[in-house]
Amino acid sequence: MLTLMLGRAGTGKTAFVMNDIRMRMDAGQTGLLLIVPEQYSHDAERQLCAVCGDKLSLNGETLSFTRLCGHVFSEAGGAPERILDAGGQILAMHRALESVASRLNVFGAKWLRAELLEKLLDAVKEFKSRNISPDALGQIAEQASNPLRDKLRDLSLIFHAYEALLSARGGDVSDKLALLAGMIGESAVGDAGHIYFDGFNDFTALELRVIEELLKKNAEMTICLTCDPNDDGEVFEITSETARRLQRLAGEYNAGVKIVLKHGDGSSVSLAKLENSTRAAPSKAAELVFLEQHLFGYAAVTFPGQCRAITVCSAPSRYAECESAASKVLELVRAGYRWRDISVMARD
């Protein structure tokens, strides 16, 4: 059974997942996995420990896709003997480019600079995440016209040479996810318990292959996505397409699909009954909910009421901007807030 938990930001999808894991643990269920993006794994683990307590280590754990690889390989084997680090990948790409330099039309030995090698590695990682092989890239090149054809052909040759070196000397991190997709069916992951995916807006082709293999095993899964089926704007386009793709995948393997829409007050409604339902009043600050719903819209709308939760400040310089933020933080702390209650976000 696949459950798609949909809802806008702040509607309680993560809180639902945490509490559902706790209730399943209290009922004696084991094999509970929470899979989150790499950068969110530590924070999610802390949150889950706070909700579930000491029993979590016996009944479930928080993983990223990378740590899921280690989980499966430790059980079923099959991990590459050596994984090249970033420096080893640069050296392997240098060797690969050198080996095919005489056959390249666009790239060549004169391009052997660190900047280009890093960009080629990024391209190879992107191809692997999209499940594009060197042969497939070569076929795409034949269908294109110049100058794109020559560039794609060169990339295909370099990709071939790089993969040949990896097969002889050890894989890279990107290969672990492909191995995971091929081996997760042989592991105990998904045989019992429940698997939750939270914090993702989209999945790469290899990550979708992992989910597909779990659907083949008829694993119980809940996938949370931030989107609003009632909003057809661009903001939720990617996550809405991800939800449709997951629904199609589940249909291919005759896995049941349950689609739930979360509202701001914590209530939920079946998506099939959504047309006949009314949106419940959100419990969050009304100004922030209004901003989240209309920030990227095209219509000019005005908040109906006095705005207290949002303040816009105009500063003459970046220094003054930072100084203003720092003084506000100190004001909040002196008023009784904890440092951990306050976040400062910058563009970069």
N, C-alpha and C positions, 0 to 999 in steps of 0.2 A: 504494500500500500504506500502510495506517495501522497503526502499532504503538502500542499503549497499554501504557505501562510503569507498573505499579501497585506500591505497597509502602508500608509504614509509614514514619514519619519516621526518618531515619538508616540506611536500608537500602542506600544507595549509588546511587540513581537519577541524581543529578546527576553523580557521579563516572563512572558508566557513559556518560552523554551526552558529557562532556568527553573521555573516552578514545576513544569511538567517532568523534568529530569528528577527533581527532588521527590515528587509524588511517586514516580516509578521506582526510585530507590527505596522509599519507605515501604513500598509493596513487595520488595524483595527482588526486583528485576536487576539483572546485571548486563554487561556488554553495552552500556550507554556511551555513545560517542558524540561529542560536540566538535564539529569541524568549522574552523573560522579562518579568515585570511591570516597570513604569516605575521603581519605587523600588529594584529589584534589578539594574538594567542595568549600573551602573558596577562593582559587585562581581563580577557574572558575567563581565564583560569582562576584569577583572583575572585572575580564576581561569582563564579560557580562554587568555589570553595566557601565563600561567605554564605551562600544560599543552602548548600547541601551539607556542610560540615565535614567531619573527619571521615565519614563513610564513603566519600567520593572516590578515594584512591582504590577502594575495593570493588566498586560497582561501575565506575565510569571514568572518563578522562577527556581533556580538551586537547585537540590536535589541529595542526595545519595540514595541508596536503603533503608537505615535505615530511612532517613527523609521522603522518599516516604511512608514508613509504617505509620508514624505519620499523613501524609497528608490524606491517605485513611481511617485510623481508626477514625480520627476526623470527617470524613464525614459519614462513614457507620457504625461506632462502631465496636465492636468485639475485641478490644485490651485486652490483659490479664490484670487483675486487678493489679497484682504485677509482676514485672520483677526482678529476682534475680540479684544482682550485682556480681562482681568477688568473693568476700568473701562468699556470700551466695551460689554460685555455688560450691565452694570448700567444704563447710560444707555439702551441699546436696550430693555431691559425696562421702564424708566420710561416711555419713549415709547409702547411697546405698550400698557401698562396705561392710560395717559392716553387713547389713541385709542379704546378700547372701554369706558371707564368708565361711560358712560351706559347700556350694555346689560348690565351686570353686576348680579347679584342679591346676591352675598355680598361680593365685593371691589369697591372703588371708589376714587375720587380720595382719599378720606379715609385710605385704606390705603397711600398712597404714602410708605412709610418704607423706609429702607435695609434693615432687617431682613427685611421682607416681600419686597422685591425679590430679596434673596439666596436666600430660601427658594423663591421662584417659579423662579429660575434653577436651583436644585438639582432641583426637580421636573421642569423641562424637560429637563435633562441625563439624569435617570433615565428619562423617557419615551423619549428618543432612544436610550439604551443598550439599552432593551428593545424598540426598533423599533416604538414606538407613535406613530402619526401624530396630528395634531390631529383629523382626521375620525374616526379609530378611537376617540379619546377621547370625541368627541361622541356616537358610537353607544353607547358604554358608558354615558354619562350618561343616555341615553333609557331604558335598561333598569333604572336604579337608582331608588330612591325618595328623597324628600326627608328630611333636608337634604343627603344625599350628591349627589343629582342636580344641585342648583343649584351646588354647589362644582365638580363635574366639568364642568358646562356652562361655568362661568366660566373654568376652567382651559383648556378647549378654545378658547374665544374668545381668551384671552390668548396661548396657544400659537400660534394662527393669526396673530395680529397680530405676534408676535415673529418668526415665520418669514418673514412678508412683509417686515419690515424687514431681516432678514438677507439675503434674496435680492437686495435693492436695494443694500445697503451692504457686504456681505461676510459670510462665514460665521463660525461659532465652532468651537472645537476638536472638539466632538461631531460636526460635519458631516464632518470629515475621515475618520472611520472608516467612515461610510456611503459616501463616495466611494471609499474604498479597496476596500470590498466589491464595488463596481460595476466597478472598473478592474483589480483584481489579475489577472483572467482575461486581460487584454490585455498584461500584463507578462511578463517572463521568469522571474519568481519561481515556483519550483516546476517549471520545465521541466527543470532538471537539478539535480544535487546532492541535498541532503537538508535538511529543515526540522525543527528540534527546538523543542518548547514545554516549558519547565520553570518551576516556581515558581507555577503557577496551581492554585487549588482549584476554580475555576468560571470560566465564560466568559459575558460578556454576550451578548445576542441579536445585536448587531452583530459582536462578535468571532467568534461561531459562524458568522455569514454569511461572514466572511473564510475560516474553515476550510472551510466548505461549498464555496466557490468553488475552493479549492485541491484539494478532493476531486474536483470536476468535472474538473480538469486532470490527475487521477491523479498528483498530486504525492506524492513519498515523504516521509512525516511520522512523527515519533515524539513522542508527547505523554505527559509524565510527570505522574502524579496521586498524591497522598498518600492512599491508602486501603487497607484490608485486606478483601478479599472474604469472609474468614472471620469478620469482625466485623460484626454487623448492628446495632450501637449507633448512637446519634445522631451521634457524633463524625464518622463518615465518610459520613453520609447524603448531603450535598451533593456530595462528590467521586464517590461511587458512582453517583449519578444522572447526573452529568456524563459519566462513563465510558459508561453505558448510552446516553445521548443521542448521544454521538460514534459509538458502535457502530451505532446506528440510521441516522445520517446516512451512514456509510460504506456500509451496506447499500443505501440508496436509490440510490447512484451506482455500485453494483457494484464498490466498491473493496475489496480484500482487507483483512482485519483480523487482526492478530496481537496476542494479549493475553498479557503476560508479568508474572509476579509476582516481585518481588525480595525476598529474605530478608536477614536481618541480617548474615550472613556473606559477603554478596556473591554468593551463588548465586541462580539464577533458575529458574523452572519455568513451563511453559505452563499457563494458567488452565484449559484443558480437562482437564488431568491433575491438577488441584489436589486433587480429592477422594481420590485414591489416594496423595498425597504426605504426607510428614511435615515439620514445620517444623524447619529446621536451627537449631542452637544459635547465638544471636547472639554477635558478637565485641565488642559494646559493653559498657559497665559493666552488669552484670546488674540492679543496682538501678534504673538509669535506664530500661532496657528494660521492667522490671516496672511502673514508674510510668507510662510512656507507654501501656502496654497496659490498665492498670486505673484510671487517674485518674478517668475519667468513667463507669466502670461502676457498676452498682447493687449488686453483690454485695460483701460485706465479705470481703476477702482480705488475707492477711498474707504479707510477703516471707519466703521460707524461707531464712534465713541472716542473717549479720551485715551491717548496712547501713553501708558506709563512704563511698559516693559521694555521699550526700545528707545535709546537715545542716540542721536546722530551728532557727532562732534566734528567741527571743521578746524583744522590746525594749520598754521603757516609753514610747518616743516615736519619732516619725519621725526626729528628729535622731540619737537613739541608734542607730536602724536604719542610717542612712547612715554614721555613724561606725564601726559594726561592719563594714559592707561595705568601707569605705575601709581599715580596719586589716587586713582579710583580703587585700585586693589588694596592699598593701605587703608583707605577709608572703610572698605568692606570688612577687612580683618579687624580693625579697631571696633567695628560695630558688632562683632561676634562671629563672623564667618570663619571657616577653616581654610587654610591655604589650598587644601585639596578640593574645596568646593568651587574654586575659581579657575577658569581657563582663559588663556590669551592666545588668540589665533592670528597668524600673519600669512600673507600670500605666499611668501617663501623666505 
